[in-house]
Amino acid sequence: MKRLYSNELKEHIGEEVLIQGFLFQKRIMGNINFLLIRDKFGIVQCVVKDKDQIEILKDVMDESVLEITGNCVEEKRSSIGVEIHNPKVNIISKVKYPLNIEINKPIINANIDTILDNRAISLRSPLIRSVFNIQAQMAKAFREFADKNGSKEIFIPTIVGSATEGGSELFEIKYYDKKAYLGQSGQLYKQMMVGVFERVYAISHSYRAEKFGTSRHTSEFIQYEFEMGFIKDYMDVINFGIDIIRYIKDSVEKENIEDLKIINKELPLIPKNIPIMKLKEAQDLIFEKENIDHRGEKDLSPEDEKLISKIIKDLYKSDLVVITHYPTSKRPFYTMPDPQNPEETLSFDFILRGLEILTGSQRIHEYEQLILAIEKKGLDPKNYEDYLEIFKYGMPHEGGFGMGFERLTQQFLSLSNIREATLFPRDVKRITP
């Protein structure tokens, strides 16, 4: 008999069926046992009345792997519309040890460290699993949108010979007889590939030697990377970023209905018209509305990000705001200065529900200007010879962005810590499991 999944059973009411899965929960009600069997699509309830079957199940513990044959019966009170009667149980793998963490409750009553210490098991919780069901759909939607809009997926190395953007947040590694680093971003490779495919994207790993274990930083993270050539200006890139976030949201709303019910979260408001303003304008607005004066600062602090999001939500009913024109001193060497004011850049951040989730810009595309920008940052152009070569032989106006894979999940689902949106977090204290 062919195995059926929980989402297929409704088409087999009145038939004998075979299911396989994990014992999510066993409920003993006198002479009747109720088994809740979890597979990758959901949970099936089995009603056990036969004394011999009850005896077999007497000492079977949660998460034991079972194979069950029985009658598929309509049950409108069930979330999947059916349940299994008169089941016959075959134990595939019998658990002999109690779980260190309860995963069959609507909420896991444990702190995040305990949840992460028991990650292999805690991920089996429907609550936590739903987060990563949604995250998988978000990645799928990112690829779909990029493909539909003429982009080519590329695969970026994570071992590099020099820092992408300078700075000290690097993991140095021994690479044969040389010194190498774990890559901070795929930026330089994306730009190289614009000269090949014109419009490219990647989902890639990045590494930063973050010294603090904040709720918004990890040492290893994943980015949605995007780069496009032949742009009119930086607004082309901003509009693409907004469109792709809106597409991801629509995709999750359509494909993850049950997951959203399980985690009981509302997706962000992404209206037709997203507010776009310069950094100085955002700082003026914070001063006007909140009487907090951070005017003249070169970046938005975490507090500022929360404040501007609150203000924008109140004024425009939008959970997303785009902040542009950060100072040249705060942006990487490849960022295009604003021709109207070279002290500012044609750069932008997307702030979603109080947290920066995307950073991008129009890029410098002329060789001599790029050499000067590298030197101005105190970097050595010799360390970027392979990258610089592409600009000797013609590059169009171009730009792109990097968007935090885990941060986007965190903010889409209003999670309090980025580790809740990371399968196996790596940070200053954690390198296992």
C-alpha positions, 0 to 999 in steps of 0.5 A: 500500500502506498504511503499517503501524507496528511494533506492527501487523506481527504481524497481517500475518505472511506478507504483503508490507508497507510500513513507514516510519521512521528508520534506527536502526542498520545492521549489516554481516555480510558479504553480509548487512545488518541494518537496524533501522528505528525508528518511533513504536512500536518497532524493526523489523529488516530482513534485506537480502541482495540485492546491489543493495539493499546497494549502495543502503544502502552510504553511508546514515547513521543517522537517514536516513528510509526507506520499505521494502516486504518480506515480514513473517516471524515471528521469535520472537527479535525484541521485536515477534515479526517481521522483514522479509525481501527488503526494497526500500528507498526513501530519503525523506531521506538524512542526510549528517552524522554524529550529534553524539551516539550514540543507538542504544546502551542507554546514552548515554555523555555528560553531561547538558549534552551530551545537552541541547545535542543535545536534538533528536537525543538525544530520539530515543534509545529510552532517553530517548524512553521517559521521555517516553512514560511522562510523556505517559501520566502526564498522560493518567492525571491527566486521566482520574482528574480527569474521572472524579471530577467535575472540569472542566479549565480553562486558566490564563493565564501573564501576570499583573499581580501576584505570586501569593504575593509573593516575589522569584522573579519574571520581570518582562516589559514588557506594552504600557505596563504592568509584568507578570510570568510567573505562578508558579502558577495558584492564584488562578485555580483558586480563582476557578473553584471558584465556577463548577465547584466542582472544577477542574484544569489542566496549566499552565506556571509560572515561577520566577526560580531563581538556582541550577541545582540538580538539582531546580529549573528556571525554567520548569516544568509543574504538575498543578493541582487545586482542590475546593470543599465539602470537609469539611477538608484531609484530603479534598484529601490523600486525593484527591492520594494517589488520583490518584498511585496511579491514575497509577502503575497506568496507567503499569504497564498502558500502558508495559510496554515503556518500563519495560523499556527504562529498567529502572526500578521504580515507587514503592511506594504502599501502601494506607495512606500515612503522614501526620504533622505537620512536628514529628512528622517532625522528631522521627522524624528525630532519633530514628532518625538523631540529626539535630536539626532540630526547630524548623525551619520546613520540611524541608530537602532532606536532611530530605526524604531522611531522612524518606523513608528512615525511612518506607520502612523502617518502612512499606514506602512511597515516599510520605509526607505531611507536614502543619501547616507554620508560617503564616510559611512558607505563602502568605497563602491557606492556612487556619490551624489553628483549634487552633493558628493558628501552624500551617496546614492545609497539606501536602507529599507527599514521594516518594522523598526529594523534595517533589512536591506542595504543597497546603492547605485555603484561607481562604474568608472575605473578611475573614480573607483581607484580614487574611492578605494584609496580615499577609504585607506585601502590598497587597490592592489588587493582588488585587482581582479575586481577592478579589471572589469571596470577597465573594459566597460561597465554600465550604470548599475546598482544592487542590494543585499537583504538579510534572509533571517532579518526579513523572516524576523521582521515579517513574523515579528520575532523578538530575536534573529536566532528564532529565524535562523536554523542553526545560529552561529554567534560569539558564544554558539557554534553548536549544534 
